Amino acid sequence: MSTVARRHPSTFTLDQLDWDPWIETIEHVGLSDDELAEVYRQAPNAKGSSYFATLAHDLPALVARTGLFSNAMRSPGGAPNSDRELAAVAVSRVNGCIYCASVHARMYAQYAKNTPAIQRILDEGVSARMDTPREQAIVDFAARLTEDAAGISAADLEPMRTAGMSDLEIYDVAQAAAMFAWANRLMQTLGEPAYPDK
């Protein structure tokens, strides 16, 4: 846990952020060097990341979460990475998860080469107009799933189909959106984003 007071962002940003946990990470609970090395062997993402070092309190859950996340966001075929990242940003924007929105907005900008579009979502929210019908359909679907999952119907998929998306692409977008509906809530329950120390 950080003992130094840091500035915490109050608005959505493309800036790279850190994350301050509100509970001790596995690095602070008295594990032996061998025990800590075993954690890092099973979950390399826990080394150097305060978030993953917090999730490592339940190592099997972290290992399973990492595999699920990797498959949801990077499985071959189906939706391109930019579509999945766009869904993640839309969900994170609805949920108010500044950290996740920052990370995945940068990833979207990298994959789609479209920083202005993602900046509009960060600035205006999910009501921002996107550049293409496909992008608009993804944002609208991800926002609707986040705001009213029980109200989703087959009709909510039609704009993505009309924009030319296959069933596998729609599945990938739905999986990314659902993953972030959960991931945002976990992250927001255990800590808060912070600007990196200078």
N, C-alpha and C positions, 0 to 999 in steps of 0.2 A: 504494500500500500504506500502511496505517496504521502510523505509527511510535509512536503512543501506545498504551500497554497499556490495553485495555478489558476490562470484565467480560463474560464469555461465559456465556450461560444453560446450565444443566445439566438443566433440565426443560422440558417443553413448555408454551407460554404463548400467550395471546391478545395479549400485548403486541406493539407494533410493534418490530421489530428491525432493526439494520443487519447488514452482512455484511463481514467483513474478509478480503481475498484473501491467499493465501500466495505469489502470484507478482505481478510488476508488472502494473499495468493499462496500457492503451494510453496513458494520460495521463503515464506515467512512463518511457516507452521512447525519448524523444527525437524524436517526430514533430514536424514543422514545424506552424505554425498552420494552414497550408493543408491539410496531410495530416489533421490532427485534425478540421478542419472537414468534410472529405470523409467521414470516419468517421461523424461526427454526422449528416451529411446522409443517409447510407445507413442508419444505425442510431441514430435519435434516442434510443432507450432506453439507449444507452451513455453519454449525458451525464447525470451526476447519479446513476448507479448503479454502484457498484464492481463488482458482479457482471457486468453487461453490458459494462462497460469492460474486464473481464478476458476475457470471451468474444470481444470485438472483435479480439483477436489474429488470429482467423480470421474476417474480416469476412463473406465469403460464407456461411460456416456460421452465423454469428449472424443474418444476414438471413433465411436459410432457416428457422432455428429459430424466429425470431419469427413468421413467417407460419404455420408448422405449429402453434405454440403457440396463436396467435390463433384459428385455425380449429378446433383441438381443443376449446378452452375456450369459444368464443363464436360458433360457427357457428349460423345461424338454423335454427329447426325442431328437432326431436329433443328431447333432454333439456334441462330448464331448467338455468340456470346453477348453481342450488343443488345439483342432482344431481352435476354435474361437479366442483364445488368439494368436495363431500362425498367423492367418490372420491379426489380429490387429497389431502385430509387423511388419509384412511385409509391410502393408500400411503405418505405422508410419515411417518405415525406408525409404520408397520411398519419403514420404512427408517431411522428415527431422525433424519430431517431436520427439526430444530427450526425452522429458518428458514422452509422451505416450509410446514410445518404451521401456523406462526403466520400467515403471509400468507393462506393459503387458508382457515384457520379463521375469520378475520375476514371474508373474502369470503362464506363460507357463512352466517355469522351475519347479514350484511347482506342477502343474498338470501332466506334462509329465515326470518329473524326468529326464530331459535331458538338463542340463545346457550347455554342450559343443555345441549342435546344435544351440541353441538360441544365444550363444556368437558368433558363426560364422556369423549369420545374422547381429548382431550388428557391428562386425568388418569388414565384407566383403560386406555387403549389400545383396540384394535379389538374387544376382548371386551365393551366397554360396550354396554348395551342401548339401542337407539334407540327413538324414539317411535312410528314407523310401520313396517309391514312393508316398504314401499318403501325407506325409509332403511336399514333393517336389511339388506335384500337388497343394496343398493349397497355398504355397508361390508363385508359378508361377501365379496362378489365381488371387490372391489378388494383386500382383504387376501389372499384366496386367489390371485389373479393375481400379486401381489407375492411371496408366499411360495413358490408352486409353479406357475409359468407353464406348465411342461411337463405338469403334471398336469391342467390345465383341460380339461373336457369339456363337451359340450352340456348335461349335467345341471346344471352350475354356473350356467347361464343361467335355469333354471326358476324359482327364487325371484323373480327380477326379473319374469318373465312373469306369475307368479301374483300379484305385486303390481300388475299392470296396465300394465307398461311395454311399449312397442312395440319392434320390432326396431331402429328408428332410435335410440330412447332408449338401448337396451342398447348399441348400437354407440358412441354418444357417451360413455357411461360407461366402456366398455372402452378407448376411445381416450384419455380423460382419465387413466385409471389407468395405461395403458402409457406415456403421455407422462411421468408423474411417476416411474415406475420408472426412467426414464432421467435425467430432470432432477435428481432427488435425488442420484443417484450422481455426476453431473457437479459439482453444487454442493458436495457433501461432499468431493470430491477436490481442489478448488481453494481452499477457504477455510473459514471458520467464522462462525456467527452471533455478533453482539455487541449488547449494549445500547447504545443511542445515547448519545453524549456529552451530559452535562447542561450 
